[in-house]
Amino acid sequence: MDKIEFYAACAEIMSTTHDTIVRPAGYRRNRWTNRNLGNGRFPGFGVIRFFGGPVHIALNHPIRLTKAFETPEDALDCLRAIFKEGKDE
């Protein structure tokens, strides 16, 4: 699973949208480049960062959660559990 697929799956589970920023090959960010917010921000929910293996989740809504996962599948399972609970209420 690549980053674009992962962020799309997160957005689907959370019933929101996510605009993935795709940078050109060889792009290097440094202090002189124009810094944009980057991927992983879900306004109103929090931040989910996918580093190619581990995934870090920091949510503020619907619950406060800060946790690291070994695989993207584990992170998606956690999101499904959190957002399924919210829909049942």
C-alpha positions in Angstrom: 0.0 0.0 0.0 1.5 3.4 -1.0 0.9 6.7 0.7 -1.8 7.9 -1.7 -3.9 4.7 -1.2 -3.4 4.9 2.6 -4.5 8.5 2.9 -7.5 7.8 0.6 -8.5 4.8 2.8 -8.2 7.0 6.0 -10.4 9.7 4.4 -13.0 7.1 3.4 -13.1 5.7 6.9 -13.4 9.1 8.5 -16.0 10.3 5.9 -13.9 13.3 4.8 -11.5 14.2 2.0 -7.8 14.4 1.7 -5.8 16.2 -0.9 -2.5 14.3 -1.4 0.5 16.5 -2.3 2.7 14.6 -4.8 6.1 16.1 -5.1 8.4 15.6 -8.2 11.1 13.0 -8.1 14.3 14.3 -6.6 12.5 17.0 -4.6 14.3 17.9 -1.4 12.7 20.2 1.2 15.1 22.5 3.0 14.8 25.7 4.9 14.8 27.8 1.7 12.0 26.1 -0.1 8.4 27.2 0.3 7.0 24.9 3.0 3.5 23.7 2.7 1.5 21.7 5.2 2.1 18.3 3.5 0.2 15.1 3.7 -1.5 13.6 6.7 -3.6 16.5 7.9 -7.3 15.9 8.3 -8.9 19.2 9.4 -11.3 18.7 12.3 -9.8 15.3 13.1 -6.1 15.5 13.5 -2.9 14.2 11.9 -2.1 10.8 10.4 1.5 10.3 9.2 2.6 7.4 7.0 6.3 6.9 6.9 6.4 4.0 4.5 6.3 1.4 7.3 5.3 2.8 10.7 2.2 5.0 11.0 1.6 7.7 13.6 -1.9 8.8 14.5 -2.7 11.9 16.6 -6.5 12.5 16.6 -8.5 15.1 18.5 -11.9 14.0 17.3 -14.0 11.9 17.9 -11.6 10.8 20.6 -8.1 11.9 21.7 -5.6 9.3 20.5 -1.9 9.4 20.0 -0.5 6.1 18.9 2.1 4.5 16.6 1.4 1.4 14.5 3.9 -1.0 12.8 1.9 -1.3 9.6 -0.7 0.8 7.8 -3.2 -2.1 8.0 -3.0 -2.0 11.8 -3.7 1.8 11.7 -6.6 1.4 9.4 -8.1 -1.3 11.7 -7.8 1.1 14.6 -9.5 3.9 12.6 -12.3 1.5 11.6 -12.9 0.6 15.2 -13.0 4.2 16.3 -15.3 5.5 13.6 -17.6 2.5 13.7 -18.2 3.1 17.4 -19.1 6.8 16.6 -21.7 5.8 14.0 -23.4 3.2 16.2 -24.3 5.8 18.8 
